[in-house]
Amino acid sequence: MVLDIQREIFAAENRIRSHIRETILDFSLPLSKMTNTNVYLKCENLQYTGSFKVRGAFNKLLSLTSDERQQGVVTASTGNHGAAVAFGIYKLKMPGIVFVPENASTTKVDNIRNYNAKLEFFGADWLQTETHALNYAKQHNMIYVSPYNDLNVIAGQGTVALELIKQLNAIDVVLVPVGGGGLVAGIAAYLKSVSPKTQVIGCLPQNSPVMAESIKAGKIVDMETLPTLSDATAGGIEAGAITFDICKEFVDDYILVSEQEIKNAIIAIIKTQHLLIEGAAGVAVASLLKNAKQFQNKNVVIILSGANISLETLKQVIA
Protein backbone atom coordinates (compact mmCIF):
# COMPACT_ATOMS: atom_id res chain seq x y z
CA MET A 1 0.00 0.00 0.00
CA VAL A 2 2.83 2.44 0.84
CA LEU A 3 4.11 2.44 -2.77
CA ASP A 4 0.61 3.20 -4.06
CA ILE A 5 0.24 6.11 -1.65
CA GLN A 6 3.73 7.39 -2.41
CA ARG A 7 2.98 7.32 -6.15
CA GLU A 8 -0.33 9.13 -5.53
CA ILE A 9 1.43 11.79 -3.45
CA PHE A 10 3.92 12.49 -6.27
CA ALA A 11 0.99 12.73 -8.71
CA ALA A 12 -0.82 15.07 -6.31
CA GLU A 13 2.27 17.29 -6.07
CA ASN A 14 2.33 17.70 -9.83
CA ARG A 15 -1.41 18.42 -9.99
CA ILE A 16 -1.79 20.93 -7.20
CA ARG A 17 1.54 22.77 -6.95
CA SER A 18 0.37 25.82 -8.91
CA HIS A 19 -2.78 26.03 -6.77
CA ILE A 20 -1.28 25.91 -3.25
CA ARG A 21 1.40 27.57 -1.16
CA GLU A 22 4.58 25.86 -0.05
CA THR A 23 4.22 26.86 3.58
CA ILE A 24 7.23 27.81 5.68
CA LEU A 25 8.87 25.54 8.24
CA ASP A 26 9.69 27.98 11.00
CA PHE A 27 12.22 27.17 13.74
CA SER A 28 10.83 28.30 17.11
CA LEU A 29 13.60 29.35 19.49
CA PRO A 30 11.19 30.17 22.38
CA LEU A 31 9.40 26.81 22.20
CA SER A 32 12.71 24.99 21.74
CA LYS A 33 14.09 26.59 24.92
CA MET A 34 10.85 25.94 26.78
CA THR A 35 10.87 22.22 25.95
CA ASN A 36 14.59 21.48 25.51
CA THR A 37 13.83 20.22 21.99
CA ASN A 38 14.37 21.63 18.50
CA VAL A 39 10.88 22.78 17.52
CA TYR A 40 9.91 23.46 13.91
CA LEU A 41 6.44 24.75 13.01
CA LYS A 42 4.96 23.74 9.66
CA CYS A 43 2.72 26.73 9.07
CA GLU A 44 -0.31 25.34 7.27
CA ASN A 45 -2.24 28.03 9.15
CA LEU A 46 -0.81 30.31 6.42
CA GLN A 47 -2.10 28.09 3.58
CA TYR A 48 -4.88 29.33 1.26
CA THR A 49 -8.25 29.25 3.09
CA GLY A 50 -6.30 29.15 6.38
CA SER A 51 -5.90 25.36 6.45
CA PHE A 52 -4.00 22.40 4.95
CA LYS A 53 -7.32 21.08 3.61
CA VAL A 54 -6.94 22.92 0.31
CA ARG A 55 -4.27 20.36 -0.69
CA GLY A 56 -6.55 17.34 -0.58
CA ALA A 57 -9.58 19.18 -1.94
CA PHE A 58 -7.72 20.49 -4.98
CA ASN A 59 -6.15 17.11 -5.70
CA LYS A 60 -9.56 15.46 -5.67
CA LEU A 61 -11.18 18.11 -7.86
CA LEU A 62 -8.32 18.15 -10.37
CA SER A 63 -8.40 14.35 -10.62
CA LEU A 64 -12.05 14.37 -11.81
CA THR A 65 -12.89 13.89 -15.49
CA SER A 66 -14.54 16.75 -17.40
CA ASP A 67 -17.88 14.88 -17.23
CA GLU A 68 -17.54 14.44 -13.46
CA ARG A 69 -16.75 18.13 -13.04
CA GLN A 70 -19.90 19.03 -14.95
CA GLN A 71 -21.94 16.76 -12.65
CA GLY A 72 -20.73 18.86 -9.73
CA VAL A 73 -19.52 17.93 -6.25
CA VAL A 74 -20.96 17.62 -2.78
CA THR A 75 -19.11 17.65 0.51
CA ALA A 76 -19.71 17.68 4.25
CA SER A 77 -17.50 19.58 6.63
CA THR A 78 -17.17 21.15 10.05
CA GLY A 79 -15.62 24.08 8.17
CA ASN A 80 -12.07 23.83 6.85
CA HIS A 81 -12.63 21.10 4.27
CA GLY A 82 -15.79 22.90 3.17
CA ALA A 83 -13.86 26.13 2.62
CA ALA A 84 -11.18 24.22 0.70
CA VAL A 85 -13.75 22.60 -1.61
CA ALA A 86 -15.56 25.94 -1.99
CA PHE A 87 -12.27 27.60 -2.94
CA GLY A 88 -11.57 24.81 -5.44
CA ILE A 89 -14.93 24.94 -7.19
CA TYR A 90 -14.70 28.74 -7.30
CA LYS A 91 -11.26 28.59 -8.94
CA LEU A 92 -12.16 25.74 -11.31
CA LYS A 93 -15.64 27.16 -12.06
CA MET A 94 -17.47 23.96 -11.08
CA PRO A 95 -20.92 23.48 -9.54
CA GLY A 96 -20.99 22.25 -5.96
CA ILE A 97 -22.65 22.31 -2.56
CA VAL A 98 -21.22 22.23 0.96
CA PHE A 99 -23.14 20.81 3.92
CA VAL A 100 -22.12 21.82 7.45
CA PRO A 101 -23.50 20.85 10.88
CA GLU A 102 -25.98 23.26 12.45
CA ASN A 103 -23.45 24.09 15.19
CA ALA A 104 -20.55 24.80 12.80
CA SER A 105 -18.18 27.62 13.73
CA THR A 106 -19.44 30.97 12.44
CA THR A 107 -15.92 31.90 11.35
CA LYS A 108 -15.59 28.71 9.31
CA VAL A 109 -19.04 29.16 7.77
CA ASP A 110 -18.13 32.73 6.78
CA ASN A 111 -14.91 31.38 5.25
CA ILE A 112 -16.94 29.00 3.06
CA ARG A 113 -19.23 31.85 2.04
CA ASN A 114 -16.22 33.88 0.87
CA TYR A 115 -16.08 31.66 -2.22
CA ASN A 116 -19.79 31.98 -3.14
CA ALA A 117 -20.41 28.25 -2.76
CA LYS A 118 -23.90 26.91 -2.18
CA LEU A 119 -24.08 26.22 1.56
CA GLU A 120 -26.63 24.25 3.57
CA PHE A 121 -26.88 23.29 7.25
CA PHE A 122 -27.86 19.79 8.31
CA GLY A 123 -27.48 17.67 11.44
CA ALA A 124 -26.48 18.15 15.05
CA ASP A 125 -23.11 16.45 14.58
CA TRP A 126 -20.57 15.74 11.88
CA LEU A 127 -21.58 12.11 11.17
CA GLN A 128 -25.23 13.12 10.57
CA THR A 129 -24.06 15.84 8.18
CA GLU A 130 -21.79 13.47 6.28
CA THR A 131 -24.49 10.78 5.94
CA HIS A 132 -26.92 13.37 4.57
CA ALA A 133 -24.33 14.71 2.11
CA LEU A 134 -23.52 11.20 0.84
CA ASN A 135 -27.22 10.52 0.24
CA TYR A 136 -27.66 13.90 -1.47
CA ALA A 137 -24.75 13.16 -3.82
CA LYS A 138 -26.24 9.77 -4.81
CA GLN A 139 -29.72 11.19 -5.34
CA HIS A 140 -28.45 14.06 -7.53
CA ASN A 141 -25.76 12.08 -9.41
CA MET A 142 -22.99 14.29 -8.03
CA ILE A 143 -19.47 13.42 -6.84
CA TYR A 144 -18.97 13.24 -3.08
CA VAL A 145 -15.68 14.73 -1.87
CA SER A 146 -14.79 13.14 1.45
CA PRO A 147 -12.69 15.12 3.93
CA TYR A 148 -10.53 12.03 4.55
CA ASN A 149 -11.91 8.75 3.17
CA ASP A 150 -10.46 9.14 -0.32
CA LEU A 151 -7.01 8.27 -1.67
CA ASN A 152 -6.84 11.49 -3.73
CA VAL A 153 -7.57 13.57 -0.63
CA ILE A 154 -5.04 11.66 1.49
CA ALA A 155 -2.41 12.05 -1.25
CA GLY A 156 -3.04 15.79 -1.42
CA GLN A 157 -2.51 16.10 2.32
CA GLY A 158 0.63 13.97 1.97
CA THR A 159 2.27 16.76 -0.04
CA VAL A 160 2.93 18.39 3.35
CA ALA A 161 5.48 15.60 3.94
CA LEU A 162 7.11 16.19 0.54
CA GLU A 163 7.72 19.80 1.57
CA LEU A 164 9.01 18.78 5.00
CA ILE A 165 11.66 16.46 3.56
CA LYS A 166 12.93 19.34 1.40
CA GLN A 167 12.89 21.79 4.29
CA LEU A 168 14.60 19.78 7.06
CA ASN A 169 17.23 17.08 6.67
CA ALA A 170 16.78 15.20 9.94
CA ILE A 171 13.25 14.89 11.31
CA ASP A 172 12.95 12.83 14.49
CA VAL A 173 9.28 13.41 15.31
CA VAL A 174 6.23 14.86 13.56
CA LEU A 175 3.18 15.78 15.65
CA VAL A 176 -0.02 15.81 13.60
CA PRO A 177 -3.61 16.68 14.61
CA VAL A 178 -6.01 13.78 13.90
CA GLY A 179 -9.71 13.72 13.15
CA GLY A 180 -10.71 11.41 10.31
CA GLY A 181 -7.02 10.81 9.70
CA GLY A 182 -6.48 12.16 6.17
CA LEU A 183 -3.58 14.44 7.11
CA VAL A 184 -1.74 12.01 9.39
CA ALA A 185 -2.28 9.13 6.94
CA GLY A 186 -0.75 11.06 4.04
CA ILE A 187 2.17 12.37 6.09
CA ALA A 188 2.92 9.04 7.79
CA ALA A 189 2.70 6.92 4.63
CA TYR A 190 5.17 9.17 2.81
CA LEU A 191 7.60 9.75 5.67
CA LYS A 192 7.80 6.05 6.52
CA SER A 193 8.82 5.32 2.92
CA VAL A 194 11.69 7.84 2.85
CA SER A 195 12.60 8.27 6.54
CA PRO A 196 11.46 5.14 8.44
CA LYS A 197 13.09 6.25 11.70
CA THR A 198 10.97 9.41 11.85
CA GLN A 199 8.23 9.00 14.45
CA VAL A 200 4.79 10.14 13.34
CA ILE A 201 2.49 10.79 16.29
CA GLY A 202 -1.22 11.51 16.06
CA CYS A 203 -2.56 14.20 18.40
CA LEU A 204 -6.18 14.24 19.55
CA PRO A 205 -8.40 16.03 22.09
CA GLN A 206 -9.46 13.87 25.04
CA ASN A 207 -13.02 14.96 24.29
CA SER A 208 -12.96 13.37 20.82
CA PRO A 209 -10.30 10.64 20.57
CA VAL A 210 -12.08 8.48 17.98
CA MET A 211 -9.09 7.42 15.83
CA ALA A 212 -6.91 6.63 18.85
CA GLU A 213 -9.69 4.57 20.46
CA SER A 214 -10.37 2.83 17.14
CA ILE A 215 -6.72 1.83 16.76
CA LYS A 216 -6.77 0.53 20.35
CA ALA A 217 -9.93 -1.48 19.64
CA GLY A 218 -8.66 -2.81 16.31
CA LYS A 219 -11.71 -1.46 14.47
CA ILE A 220 -13.48 1.85 13.85
CA VAL A 221 -15.53 2.53 16.96
CA ASP A 222 -18.79 4.43 17.25
CA MET A 223 -18.43 6.44 20.44
CA GLU A 224 -19.96 9.47 22.08
CA THR A 225 -17.73 12.54 21.91
CA LEU A 226 -17.82 15.80 23.83
CA PRO A 227 -17.51 19.38 22.57
CA THR A 228 -13.93 20.47 21.99
CA LEU A 229 -11.96 23.55 20.97
CA SER A 230 -10.53 21.28 18.29
CA ASP A 231 -13.71 21.33 16.20
CA ALA A 232 -11.74 20.44 13.04
CA THR A 233 -10.89 17.01 14.52
CA ALA A 234 -14.18 16.40 16.31
CA GLY A 235 -16.74 13.66 15.69
CA GLY A 236 -16.91 10.15 14.35
CA ILE A 237 -15.17 8.29 11.52
CA GLU A 238 -17.05 6.83 8.56
CA ALA A 239 -17.37 3.03 8.65
CA GLY A 240 -14.76 1.42 6.41
CA ALA A 241 -12.63 4.58 6.16
CA ILE A 242 -9.33 3.79 4.43
CA THR A 243 -7.48 6.09 6.82
CA PHE A 244 -7.93 3.55 9.62
CA ASP A 245 -5.71 0.89 8.03
CA ILE A 246 -3.12 3.46 6.94
CA CYS A 247 -2.93 4.90 10.46
CA LYS A 248 -2.76 1.41 11.93
CA GLU A 249 0.23 0.60 9.73
CA PHE A 250 2.22 3.83 9.74
CA VAL A 251 1.36 6.04 12.75
CA ASP A 252 3.66 5.25 15.68
CA ASP A 253 1.68 6.54 18.63
CA TYR A 254 -1.13 8.81 19.81
CA ILE A 255 -1.26 11.58 22.41
CA LEU A 256 -4.48 12.90 23.97
CA VAL A 257 -4.74 16.39 25.46
CA SER A 258 -7.28 18.20 27.61
CA GLU A 259 -9.24 21.33 26.71
CA GLN A 260 -7.14 23.39 29.13
CA GLU A 261 -3.97 22.09 27.50
CA ILE A 262 -5.31 23.12 24.08
CA LYS A 263 -6.07 26.61 25.41
CA ASN A 264 -2.59 26.92 26.87
CA ALA A 265 -1.06 25.83 23.56
CA ILE A 266 -2.99 28.42 21.53
CA ILE A 267 -1.85 31.12 23.96
CA ALA A 268 1.75 29.85 23.80
CA ILE A 269 1.80 30.21 20.00
CA ILE A 270 0.29 33.69 20.15
CA LYS A 271 2.83 34.75 22.78
CA THR A 272 5.95 33.18 21.31
CA GLN A 273 5.28 33.24 17.56
CA HIS A 274 2.64 35.99 17.21
CA LEU A 275 0.66 33.54 15.05
CA LEU A 276 -3.03 32.73 15.12
CA ILE A 277 -3.95 29.03 15.24
CA GLU A 278 -7.19 27.12 15.72
CA GLY A 279 -7.93 24.39 18.23
CA ALA A 280 -6.74 21.47 16.07
CA ALA A 281 -3.30 23.05 15.66
CA GLY A 282 -3.34 23.72 19.40
CA VAL A 283 -3.80 19.98 19.97
CA ALA A 284 -0.46 19.26 18.25
CA VAL A 285 1.34 22.04 20.16
CA ALA A 286 -0.21 20.85 23.43
CA SER A 287 1.05 17.32 22.72
CA LEU A 288 4.62 18.61 22.66
CA LEU A 289 4.20 20.72 25.80
CA LYS A 290 2.63 17.78 27.65
CA ASN A 291 5.33 15.28 26.64
CA ALA A 292 8.43 17.45 26.25
CA LYS A 293 10.63 15.04 28.23
CA GLN A 294 9.90 12.31 25.70
CA PHE A 295 11.32 14.47 22.89
CA GLN A 296 14.39 16.03 24.54
CA ASN A 297 17.10 17.15 22.08
CA LYS A 298 15.11 15.84 19.11
CA ASN A 299 14.05 17.68 15.95
CA VAL A 300 10.29 17.94 16.41
CA VAL A 301 7.99 19.19 13.65
CA ILE A 302 4.54 20.41 14.69
CA ILE A 303 1.89 20.67 11.99
CA LEU A 304 0.02 23.92 12.59
CA SER A 305 -2.98 22.66 10.64
CA GLY A 306 -5.13 25.79 10.52
CA ALA A 307 -5.87 29.31 11.66
CA ASN A 308 -9.66 29.47 11.48
CA ILE A 309 -10.64 30.27 15.04
CA SER A 310 -13.58 32.55 15.77
CA LEU A 311 -13.14 35.81 17.65
CA GLU A 312 -15.59 34.57 20.31
CA THR A 313 -13.60 31.38 20.87
CA LEU A 314 -10.35 33.31 20.95
CA LYS A 315 -11.79 35.61 23.63
CA GLN A 316 -12.77 32.57 25.73
CA VAL A 317 -9.29 31.07 25.34
CA ILE A 318 -7.53 34.25 26.39
CA ALA A 319 -9.97 34.89 29.23
C-alpha positions in Angstrom: 0.0 0.0 0.0 2.8 2.4 0.8 4.1 2.4 -2.8 0.6 3.2 -4.1 0.2 6.1 -1.7 3.7 7.4 -2.4 3.0 7.3 -6.1 -0.3 9.1 -5.5 1.4 11.8 -3.4 3.9 12.5 -6.3 1.0 12.7 -8.7 -0.8 15.1 -6.3 2.3 17.3 -6.1 2.3 17.7 -9.8 -1.4 18.4 -10.0 -1.8 20.9 -7.2 1.5 22.8 -6.9 0.4 25.8 -8.9 -2.8 26.0 -6.8 -1.3 25.9 -3.3 1.4 27.6 -1.2 4.6 25.9 -0.1 4.2 26.9 3.6 7.2 27.8 5.7 8.9 25.5 8.2 9.7 28.0 11.0 12.2 27.2 13.7 10.8 28.3 17.1 13.6 29.3 19.5 11.2 30.2 22.4 9.4 26.8 22.2 12.7 25.0 21.7 14.1 26.6 24.9 10.9 25.9 26.8 10.9 22.2 25.9 14.6 21.5 25.5 13.8 20.2 22.0 14.4 21.6 18.5 10.9 22.8 17.5 9.9 23.5 13.9 6.4 24.7 13.0 5.0 23.7 9.7 2.7 26.7 9.1 -0.3 25.3 7.3 -2.2 28.0 9.2 -0.8 30.3 6.4 -2.1 28.1 3.6 -4.9 29.3 1.3 -8.3 29.3 3.1 -6.3 29.1 6.4 -5.9 25.4 6.5 -4.0 22.4 4.9 -7.3 21.1 3.6 -6.9 22.9 0.3 -4.3 20.4 -0.7 -6.6 17.3 -0.6 -9.6 19.2 -1.9 -7.7 20.5 -5.0 -6.1 17.1 -5.7 -9.6 15.5 -5.7 -11.2 18.1 -7.9 -8.3 18.2 -10.4 -8.4 14.3 -10.6 -12.0 14.4 -11.8 -12.9 13.9 -15.5 -14.5 16.7 -17.4 -17.9 14.9 -17.2 -17.5 14.4 -13.5 -16.8 18.1 -13.0 -19.9 19.0 -14.9 -21.9 16.8 -12.6 -20.7 18.9 -9.7 -19.5 17.9 -6.3 -21.0 17.6 -2.8 -19.1 17.7 0.5 -19.7 17.7 4.3 -17.5 19.6 6.6 -17.2 21.2 10.1 -15.6 24.1 8.2 -12.1 23.8 6.8 -12.6 21.1 4.3 -15.8 22.9 3.2 -13.9 26.1 2.6 -11.2 24.2 0.7 -13.7 22.6 -1.6 -15.6 25.9 -2.0 -12.3 27.6 -2.9 -11.6 24.8 -5.4 -14.9 24.9 -7.2 -14.7 28.7 -7.3 -11.3 28.6 -8.9 -12.2 25.7 -11.3 -15.6 27.2 -12.1 -17.5 24.0 -11.1 -20.9 23.5 -9.5 -21.0 22.2 -6.0 -22.6 22.3 -2.6 -21.2 22.2 1.0 -23.1 20.8 3.9 -22.1 21.8 7.4 -23.5 20.9 10.9 -26.0 23.3 12.4 -23.4 24.1 15.2 -20.6 24.8 12.8 -18.2 27.6 13.7 -19.4 31.0 12.4 -15.9 31.9 11.4 -15.6 28.7 9.3 -19.0 29.2 7.8 -18.1 32.7 6.8 -14.9 31.4 5.2 -16.9 29.0 3.1 -19.2 31.9 2.0 -16.2 33.9 0.9 -16.1 31.7 -2.2 -19.8 32.0 -3.1 -20.4 28.2 -2.8 -23.9 26.9 -2.2 -24.1 26.2 1.6 -26.6 24.2 3.6 -26.9 23.3 7.2 -27.9 19.8 8.3 -27.5 17.7 11.4 -26.5 18.2 15.0 -23.1 16.4 14.6 -20.6 15.7 11.9 -21.6 12.1 11.2 -25.2 13.1 10.6 -24.1 15.8 8.2 -21.8 13.5 6.3 -24.5 10.8 5.9 -26.9 13.4 4.6 -24.3 14.7 2.1 -23.5 11.2 0.8 -27.2 10.5 0.2 -27.7 13.9 -1.5 -24.8 13.2 -3.8 -26.2 9.8 -4.8 -29.7 11.2 -5.3 -28.5 14.1 -7.5 -25.8 12.1 -9.4 -23.0 14.3 -8.0 -19.5 13.4 -6.8 -19.0 13.2 -3.1 -15.7 14.7 -1.9 -14.8 13.1 1.5 -12.7 15.1 3.9 -10.5 12.0 4.6 -11.9 8.8 3.2 -10.5 9.1 -0.3 -7.0 8.3 -1.7 -6.8 11.5 -3.7 -7.6 13.6 -0.6 -5.0 11.7 1.5 -2.4 12.0 -1.3 -3.0 15.8 -1.4 -2.5 16.1 2.3 0.6 14.0 2.0 2.3 16.8 0.0 2.9 18.4 3.4 5.5 15.6 3.9 7.1 16.2 0.5 7.7 19.8 1.6 9.0 18.8 5.0 11.7 16.5 3.6 12.9 19.3 1.4 12.9 21.8 4.3 14.6 19.8 7.1 17.2 17.1 6.7 16.8 15.2 9.9 13.2 14.9 11.3 13.0 12.8 14.5 9.3 13.4 15.3 6.2 14.9 13.6 3.2 15.8 15.7 0.0 15.8 13.6 -3.6 16.7 14.6 -6.0 13.8 13.9 -9.7 13.7 13.1 -10.7 11.4 10.3 -7.0 10.8 9.7 -6.5 12.2 6.2 -3.6 14.4 7.1 -1.7 12.0 9.4 -2.3 9.1 6.9 -0.7 11.1 4.0 2.2 12.4 6.1 2.9 9.0 7.8 2.7 6.9 4.6 5.2 9.2 2.8 7.6 9.7 5.7 7.8 6.1 6.5 8.8 5.3 2.9 11.7 7.8 2.9 12.6 8.3 6.5 11.5 5.1 8.4 13.1 6.2 11.7 11.0 9.4 11.9 8.2 9.0 14.5 4.8 10.1 13.3 2.5 10.8 16.3 -1.2 11.5 16.1 -2.6 14.2 18.4 -6.2 14.2 19.6 -8.4 16.0 22.1 -9.5 13.9 25.0 -13.0 15.0 24.3 -13.0 13.4 20.8 -10.3 10.6 20.6 -12.1 8.5 18.0 -9.1 7.4 15.8 -6.9 6.6 18.9 -9.7 4.6 20.5 -10.4 2.8 17.1 -6.7 1.8 16.8 -6.8 0.5 20.4 -9.9 -1.5 19.6 -8.7 -2.8 16.3 -11.7 -1.5 14.5 -13.5 1.9 13.8 -15.5 2.5 17.0 -18.8 4.4 17.3 -18.4 6.4 20.4 -20.0 9.5 22.1 -17.7 12.5 21.9 -17.8 15.8 23.8 -17.5 19.4 22.6 -13.9 20.5 22.0 -12.0 23.5 21.0 -10.5 21.3 18.3 -13.7 21.3 16.2 -11.7 20.4 13.0 -10.9 17.0 14.5 -14.2 16.4 16.3 -16.7 13.7 15.7 -16.9 10.1 14.4 -15.2 8.3 11.5 -17.1 6.8 8.6 -17.4 3.0 8.7 -14.8 1.4 6.4 -12.6 4.6 6.2 -9.3 3.8 4.4 -7.5 6.1 6.8 -7.9 3.6 9.6 -5.7 0.9 8.0 -3.1 3.5 6.9 -2.9 4.9 10.5 -2.8 1.4 11.9 0.2 0.6 9.7 2.2 3.8 9.7 1.4 6.0 12.7 3.7 5.2 15.7 1.7 6.5 18.6 -1.1 8.8 19.8 -1.3 11.6 22.4 -4.5 12.9 24.0 -4.7 16.4 25.5 -7.3 18.2 27.6 -9.2 21.3 26.7 -7.1 23.4 29.1 -4.0 22.1 27.5 -5.3 23.1 24.1 -6.1 26.6 25.4 -2.6 26.9 26.9 -1.1 25.8 23.6 -3.0 28.4 21.5 -1.9 31.1 24.0 1.8 29.9 23.8 1.8 30.2 20.0 0.3 33.7 20.1 2.8 34.7 22.8 5.9 33.2 21.3 5.3 33.2 17.6 2.6 36.0 17.2 0.7 33.5 15.0 -3.0 32.7 15.1 -3.9 29.0 15.2 -7.2 27.1 15.7 -7.9 24.4 18.2 -6.7 21.5 16.1 -3.3 23.1 15.7 -3.3 23.7 19.4 -3.8 20.0 20.0 -0.5 19.3 18.3 1.3 22.0 20.2 -0.2 20.8 23.4 1.1 17.3 22.7 4.6 18.6 22.7 4.2 20.7 25.8 2.6 17.8 27.6 5.3 15.3 26.6 8.4 17.5 26.2 10.6 15.0 28.2 9.9 12.3 25.7 11.3 14.5 22.9 14.4 16.0 24.5 17.1 17.2 22.1 15.1 15.8 19.1 14.1 17.7 16.0 10.3 17.9 16.4 8.0 19.2 13.6 4.5 20.4 14.7 1.9 20.7 12.0 0.0 23.9 12.6 -3.0 22.7 10.6 -5.1 25.8 10.5 -5.9 29.3 11.7 -9.7 29.5 11.5 -10.6 30.3 15.0 -13.6 32.6 15.8 -13.1 35.8 17.7 -15.6 34.6 20.3 -13.6 31.4 20.9 -10.3 33.3 20.9 -11.8 35.6 23.6 -12.8 32.6 25.7 -9.3 31.1 25.3 -7.5 34.3 26.4 -10.0 34.9 29.2 
